Amino acid sequence: MSQISVRHFTQEQWIPITGVLFLFLFWVLGYDGITFSDDVYYILAGRDFWNGEMEVNSYHFSSRWGAYIPAGLMGLIFGFDARWFSLISLLAYVGSYLLILKLITDPKEKIIFSLWFLTQVYLLHFLTKVYPDSLLVFCVVLAVFGASIRRTYPVGGGKLLMVGLTLGFITKETIVLLFPLPLILMWIDWKSNKFQKSFYLTFFIFSTLAGLLYLGYFWAKFGDPLYRITSINAGHYVSEFTYADKGWTSILKRITITPILTFIERAYWPWLVFAIPGLYRGLKKKEDVIFEFSIAFLCLLIGFWFMTSTLEFYNPIYLNPRHLIILVPIMAFLIAKGWKTWNESKNWKWILTILLGLGAIYSIIIMDKKMIGFSVAFIYLIWSNFKRNHQLKYFAILLFIPAIASAVYQFQTKQYSSFTHSLESELEEVEDSPILVNNFVYFSKELLLNDVQNQNNLLIPIEKADSILQTHPEKLRVLIYNYYQHAYPQEQEDIEKMEGLFKGKYELVEEREEGLVEIREFRKK
C-alpha cells in the first residue's frame, strides 16, 4: 500500500517539476534579446515607475500599469537588464501552468496538458520578452480558475475571478473579451438552480469597488472617468493592419476567412482543432471546470473574431499572433480533457483529419512546407495504431521539435549577442564621430547603451541622415544591423535614401562585416 502511494506521489510531483524546469531552462537558454518594439517602452516605463519618474498621460500604454510595474520590480531587484525584466513573464507562465494543473486530477491528462501548454512557439517566444500579453496569460487563467472553483470555494473563487479580470484590465484591454464570462455563468447557474449567491456577491461587490477606484483615479487626475477609453480611441491610427479605412470588403474578409487563415499560418491551427472534442464535451455534459473553460474559450475566440479596436467606429482588431497566446492555456486544457473522446471515436478522428487536412491544403497553396509537414504528421498520428503508452511519446516528439527549432531559428536569424558586441566595440572605438544606425536600433538605445554612452548622443537614426549631413562632419560611420531584413524590411528605403545622400560628398574608406552587422566608415571628399 505504501509502495503505491509513494509511486503515485512521485508521478504527481514529476509532472509539474518537469514542466516548470522546462520553462525555466527555455527562459535561460532561449533568450534572444529585445524585439526593438513595444517592449522597449514597457521596460523603460517600469524603470521610471520605480524611480518615481513615470507619469500616466494620453498615450494609452502609460495606463497599462500591469504591463510595466511588475516587470519594473524585477529590474529594481535584479538590475536594469531586459533579461531580468522578462522574469515576470516566466513567473506568469509558471503560475498559469501550476494553477491549471491543480484543476486536473488524471495523471495522463496532466501530461497531455503539459505537452500542449509547453510547446506553442509564440507562447514560448514571448516567455523571454516584456509584453503585457505574457502577464495577461496569467490573468486569464486566474479568472477562469476562480470561476471553476465557485461551487467548492465560492468566496475565494469570486475574489480570484475579480482579481484576474481587474489585473488583466490594468495590464491590457484585451481582457474585456472575458468580461461576459461571469454573466454567462450567472445566467446558466440561475437557470439550473445551482446559483452560488456568495460567489456572485463577492465578485460583483469587489469588482464594483475596484471599478470605482479605477474610474475615480482618472476622474481625479484628468477630469474624465473614461479617460482611458478616450485615449485608446485617440491612439487609433491607419496602417496596413487596419480594416475600416479599406472598405467593407476588407472588414468582411477579416471577420470571415482571415481568422482561420491566421490560425493556420501562425501554427495555432492544431491547438484549435484538437481542442474541439474537449469543447464539445464541456458544452454537452456541462461538467464542472471543463464547462467553465469551454465558455471562457468561446468568449475569447468570438471576441478575437469580431472585437473592434476602437469604439468610435467598427474596425476589427488585428490578429497579431502575440495577442493570441492567451488562448493557449485554455486550448491545452480542453485538448487534455477531449483526448479520450477523439481517441475512442472514428467520427471524431475523421473530423480532426478533415480540419487538419484543410490546414495542410492552405499551407500547400502558400507553400509553407513546415506547416504542411506539421499537419500531415498529426493526421498520421491520429490514425496510427500505437500501443497506449507510445502514442503520447510520438505526440511529444512532434510538438517539441518545432518548439526547440523555433528558438534555434531565432538565434540564427537575430544573432543578438553578436550585434550588441559589435555596437559596444564600435562605440568604444570612436570618440566623437556620429554613427548612423537602423531606426529600430536608435529607438532602443536606452536599453542597448549605458548612461555615459547615451549622454554622448553618438547614435543617429538613418532616417535622419540628411540632418547630420547638414553639419558637414569630416567622417561618418554607418552600422547596419541586417536583422532589419527579417523584422523591419521597410527600413530598406531609408538605407537607400542615405546611400544616395552620400554620393558625391563622402567616400568609403573602410567596410567590414561582423555576423549580421555591416560597419562602414566614410570620409568627406
N, C-alpha and C positions, 0 to 999 in steps of 0.2 A: 504493500500500500504506500509506504513512504517512498519506494522507488518510483512509482507512477507520479506522485505529486512532485518529486524532485525533477523528473523529466519534463513534466508539464510546466513547472516554474522556469526551467532553463529555456524551453521553447518560447514561452511568453516573453521572457526578457531578451532573448536573442533578436527577435524581430525589431523592436524599437531601437535597441542599441546599434544594430547594423544600419538601420535607416538613418539615424542621427549621425553616425560615424561617416556614412557616405556623403551626407550634406556638408558636414564639416570639412572633409577632405576635398570635396569639389570647391568649397569656398576658398580653401587654402591654395589648391593646385590649379583651379580653373580661373583664377583672377587674370583678366586680360586688360585691365586698365579702365579708365573712364570712357564714356561714349561721346564726350565733347559736345554734349547737348544739354537737355534739361537737368541732368544730374549735376552739372556744374552749379546751376542756380541753387539746387537743394542743399548741396554741400556747403556752399558759401553762406546761405541763409541760416543753416544750422550752426555754423561757426559764429556768425554775427549775433544770433539769438543769445547764445551762452556768453557772449562778450558784452551783452547789453546794448547792441547796436542795430538790432533788427526792428524794422518798422513795417506794420501792415499798411498797404497802400492800395491803389486802384488796380495793380497787377494781381490777377486772381490767384497766382501761385503763392503770393505772400500770405494769404489766409489759409493755406493748406498746412496748418501747424503740425499735424501728424506726419507730414512728409519730411519735415526737416528738424523738428525739435528732438525726437528720439535719436535720429541719426547724428545730430549735433552733440548729443550727450555722449555717444560713443567716441566722437572725436575729442571731446573735452576730457574724457577719462584716459583714452589710449594714445591720443596725439592727432595732430592735423594731417591726416593722410586718408586718401579716398578709400583705401582698403579697410581701414578701421571704421570709417563711417558706414560702410556696407555691412558691418557686423549686425546692424539692426535687421537687415534682410534675412540673414541666417537665423537670428532669433525668431523672426516672424514665421519662417518656414518650419523650423523645428517645433514651435508652438502649435502651428496648424496641423502638422503631421501627428503629433502626440495626442492632440485633442480628438482627432477623428479615430485614431487607433483605440482610444478609450471607449468609443461607441461600438466597436466591432468585437464580438466575443469569439467567433470562429477563427482558429489559427490560420487556416488556409485562406480565408477571406482577408485576413491581415496581410498575408504575403502578397496576394493579388493586388490589394490596395496599394501596398508599398511599391510594387513594381511600376504601377501606372502613375503614382504620385511622383516618384523619384526620377522619372526618365523623360518627361516632356521637355524638349530642347529650349523653348522660350522661358519656361519656369526656371530652368537651371541657369540660363544665360543671365537673368536678372537677379539671381541669387548673389552675385558678386557686385551688384550695382546699387546705386542710391536713387530709387524711384518710389513714388507713392504706391504704385501697383503691388510692390512686394509686401508692404505693410497691409495693404488692402486685402491680400490673400488671407492674412490672419484675422482681419476684421470680419470678413465674410464667414469664415469658419467659426469664429467665436459666436456670431449672431445665430448661425444655424445650429450650433451646439446648444446654445441656450434654449432655442425653440424645441430642440429634440428631447430635452430633459424636463420639459414643463410638467409632465404628469408625475414624475417622481420627486423633482425639486422645483416646485412652481415659483417660489420667491427667488431662489438663486437663478433659475432659468430666465425669469423676467429681467433680472439685473444684467445678466450676461448678454441677453438679446439687446437691451438698451445700450450697454457699453459698446458692443460690436458695431451697431448702427451709428452711434454718436461718434465714436473714434473714427469710424470709416468716413463719416461726412466731413470731419475736420481734416481728413487726410486727402480725400479726393471725391469729387461729386458723383463718381460712378456708382457709389454705394446706394444711390437713390433707386437703382434698379431692384434692390432688395427690399425697399420700403413696403411694397404690397404684402410681403410675407406674413407679418403678424395679423394683418387684416383678413387675409385669406384663411389663415389658421383659426382665427376667432370665429369667422362665419361657419367654417366646417365643424368646429367643436360645438358651436351652438346648435347646429342642425342635428348633430349626432348625440346630443345630450352628454357630452364629455367636457363641458366648459369648465376650465380651471380659473375660477374667479381671482384667486390670489396671484396667479401668474400675470393675467392681463392688467389687473390693478397695479401691480408692481411695475410692469413695463410702461404703462401709459402715464403713471404718476411721475416716475423718474425721467421718462422721455420728455414730458411737459416741462419739468424743472430745467432739464438740460437745454431744451429749446428756448425757454425764456432767457436763460443766462446767455446763450449764444446770440440771440437776436438783440438782447439788451446791450451786449458789448458793442455791436455795430451801431445801434441807435445812439449810444453814449459817445462813441468816437467819431462817427460820421454823420449823425443825424438821420440815419436811414436804416431801419432794422433789416431791410432786404438788400443792403449794400453789396453783399457778396454775389447775389443773383445779378444785380446790375453790373458788377464788374465782370462777371462771366459773359454776359451778353455783349458788353463793350469789348471784351477780348476776342470776339469772333472776327476772323479775317478770311478773305477769299484766298484759296490756294488750290493746288492740284487735288487736295484731299477734301474739298467741299463740294456739295452737290446742288444746293438751291440756286446758285449763280449759273449753273449749266443747264437749267431747264428741267421740265417734268420727266423727260425720258431718262435723265441721269438719276433722278430720285427713284424712279420706278425700277431701274436696274439695280440700284443699291439695296432696295428693300425686297427684292425677289431673288435674283441669282447670285449677286455679289457675295452675300454672307456664305453661301455654300462653297463658292469658288475659293474664298479666303480660307475657310477651314481646310480645304484640300491643299492649297498651295503652301500654307503655313504649318502643315503636319499636325493639325488638330483633328483631322477627319477620323482616324482610327479611334481616338478617345471618344468622340461624339458617337460613332457607330456602336462601339462596344458598351456604351452607357445606356443605350436604348432598352435592352432587356431589363436592366435594373430599374429604369424609369417606368417601364410598363408594370413591373411587379409592384413598385411603390404606389402607383396610382390605382392599380386594380385591387390590391389587398389592403391598402391603407395601413400597413404595419408601421408601428412606431419607429422613428428615426429615419428609415428609408423613405417614408412618406414625406417627412419634412425636407429631406434632401432633394426629393423629386420636385416638390413645389419650389424650392429655392432655385433649382436648376432652371426650371421653366421661367421663373421671374427674371433671372439673369439673361437667359438665351433670348427671350422675347424682347427684353429691354435692349440688348445689344442690336437686335434686328431692326427695331423701329425707333429707338430713343433719338431725340433731337439734341443737337449741340448748343442750341440757343432757344430761348422762349419767345424771341421776337418774331421768328418765322420758322417754318419746318425745314431743318437741314439735318438729315440723319447723320449720326456720329460716324467718323471714320473708324473702320475696324482694324486698328493697329494691333498686330499680334501681341504686343506688350500688354494692352488692355485686357486681352482675353485670358491671361494667366489666372485670373480669379476663378475661372471655370474649372481649372484643372483638379483641385482637391475634391470638388463636388462630383465631377465626372469619374474620378478614380474610385470614389466611394461607391457610386452607382455601378461601375464596372465590376467591383468585387461582389456586390450584392446580386448582380444579374448573371454572374459567371456560370452557376449551376443551371440556370434557366436555359441558356442557349446551348450548353453542352449536352443537355438531355433532350433536345428537340431539333429534328431535321428542318422543320419550318423556320425556326429561328436561325439556324445555320444558313439557310438559303437567303433569308432577309439580310443578314450580315454580309454574305457573299455578294449579293446584288449591289448593296450600298458601297462596299469596298471596291467592287468592280467598276462602278460608276466613277469613283475617285481615280482608279487606275486609267480609265478611258480618257478622263480630262487631263491626267498627267501625261498621257501619250500625246494629246493634242498640243500641249505646251512644252513637250519634250523634256519633262522633268524625270530623268532616269532614276533618281533616288526615290522619289515618291512612287514611281511605277513598281520598283522592286519591293518597297515597303508594303504596298497594298497587296501585291501578289503573294508575298511571304505570309501575310496574315491569313489570306484565303487558304493557302496550303495548310497552315497550322490548324485552321478551323476544321478541316476535313480529314486530317491525318489521324490514324488510329494509334496514338501513342499510349503507352502504359500510363496509368493515372499519375504517377509520380514524375513522369518525364515531360508531360505537357507544359507545366509551368517553367521548367528549365529552358525549353526552346523559346517560349514567350519572353523569358527574361533575357536570353541572348539577343533576340530580335529587338527588344526595347532598349537595352543598354548600349548596343553597338552604335546607333545613331547619336545617343546622348553623349557618349565619350568622343565620338568622331566630330561632333559639332564643336566641342571645346577645342580639340586639336586644330580644326579648321580656323577657328577664331584666332588662335595663336599665330598660325601661319599667315593669315590674312592681315593681321594687325601689327605683329611684331612690336608690341607696345614698349617693352623694356629697351629694345634696341633704339627705338625712336627717342625715348626720354634721355638715354645715354648720349645720343648724338646731339640733342638740343643742349644738354648740360655742357658737353665738351665745347660746343661752338660758342656758348655764352662766356665760358672761361677764357677762350682764346682771343675773343675780340675785346676791345676796350671801349671805344665809343662809336664803332661802326654799326649803323642800324641793320637789322636782319629782317628781311621780308619773309613772312611765314603764311601758311594757309590761314584762311579766315577762322576756321574752327579751332585751330591751334591758338590763335590770338584770343579768341573768346574764352579759352580755358586757361589762360596764362597764370591766373592767380592760384590754380592748383598745380601747375607744372613748374612754376618758378618759386624761389624763396623770396623773402621780403626785400632783400637788397637788390636782387635781380629785377623784381617788379618795379622798384623805385627808379632804376636806371632807364626804364622805358625804351629798351632797345628793340623790342619786337614791334613790327608794323604789319598789319594785315595786307595781303596782296591786293585787296580791293581799294586800298588807299595808296597804291604805288605812285599815282600821279601827284599826290600831295607831298610825298617825301622827295620826289624828283625836283619839286619847286625850290627846295633848299639847296640844290646843287651839291650834294655830298661828293667827296673825292672818290670814295669807294662804297660799294654796296655788297651785302651778302644776301643770298636767297636760300632759304631752307624749305624745301617742299617735301612734305610727308605724303607719299603716294597712296596712303590709305584712303585719301580723298576719292580715288577712282572707285572704291567699293562703297563708301558711306556718303560722300558728298560730291558726286560727279559734276554737279553744276559749277563747281569751282574751276573747272577747266576753262571756262570763259574768262575768268579773272586772270588765270595764268597766261593765256594767250594775249590778253589785253596788256598785261605787264610786260611781256616779251616785246610787244610792239612798241611800247614806250621807250624801251632800252635801245632800240635800233638807232644807230647814228649818234648816240650820246654816250653809251658805255660799251666797253669791250670785255669779253670774257677772258679772265686771266687764270682761273682755276676751276676745275669741276671734278667732283668725286661722288661716289655712291656708297652709302652705308646701310645695307639692308633695304628698307623701303624709303630711305631718306636720300634725297638729292641735294647736295650743297654746291652752290656756285658763287664765285666771287667776281665782281665786276669793278673795273676802274674807269674813271671818267676819261674820255678821249681828249 
